[in-house]
């Protein structure tokens, strides 16, 4: 396979100038995320109508010309499962690619499962088989072998054919506007997560009271700052389960902190004072500054309605040939039920995601009609993938 291997800033600038007018840029990245605060970018593979290239960020250093190129309006950027690719771009220049087409998302909206791997997509849509020999490669090591470079290039070789086939399918289904809307929602969500504190994602904290949640928040802030300073994955600094246990105990006493199993680790002993300060900060907060609890008191019918509507939504999705996991999660159903029942403790300020945009058009009306009793449901041909049938009640 013929390609350019670019290892200098000058070479990168020249390459970006040559492809600046390309109608599309397909790209993928290889990175390692186990040992650093942010994933370490190790390789960028690029395909345009006239070029194939591998960019070596470890040798190049400053990759900004490439990210700036993606943010320009002259072309479409094609990726597969491009969350990390988007994050690299956002962290480098603070902007997203101007026009992004993610073939994994497009596939989920065009009759395929979601999320579907790159190899499975190629097998299903292009009837090709990818080699899997380098999936455990440490992409930081140099020099890379020819086999590794060839493997990396296959990650972009088929992006344009996949894009064209999926775009045609979306157009034939009348879903291109839905896809464009969802691409914007997806990118906006990642932008928001990059700008905002993600302490609510600490595993195991959902059942805590407001004061304990404040402890989780302060410990998350300390952990994130310490991880960034030491360039370590945050959970290597302080595990989620230890944050939750500290939050449950609500004690800033170093002796009680030290007594928790897992905190006797020598790497944490030097930080017990800082951990105690973070906990005390949360304990000293006035009640009106405590975080809102997302947990709400569930009515007896809450779980029944959630399960019923989740099954109904899955049936609608299968009938429409769109992956249910793209349309919504069980948590989205819970949000909808809580909103409609006005459950105590639920956040009723924002319209549920399942009632907004293309989701509202596709499943929102059905969910509204079912929960209000305006529509009935019955089993029709139980052996089918979508065995439920809905009927409006006159």
Buried (B, 14 or more C-beta within 10 A) or exposed (E): EEBBEBBEBEBBBEBBEBBBEBEBBBBBBBBBEEEBBBBBBBBBBBBBEEBBBBBBBBBBEEBBBBBBBBBBEBBBBBBBBBBBBBBBBBEBBEBBBBBBBBBBBBBBBBBBBBBBEBBBBBBBBEEBEBEEEBEEBEBBEEEBEEEBBBBBBBBBBBBBBBBEBBBEBBEEBEBBEBBBBBBEBBBEEBBEBEEEEEBBEBEBBEEBEEBBBBBBBBBBBBBBBBBEEEEBBBBBBBBBEBBBBBBBBBBBEEEBBBEBEEBEEEEBEEBBEBBBEBBBBBBEBEEEEBBEBBBBEBBEEBEEBBEBBBBBBBBBBBBBBBBBEBBBBEEBBBBBBBBBBEBEEBBEEEEBBBBBBBBBEBBBBBBBBBBEEEBEBEEEEEEEEBBBBBEEEE
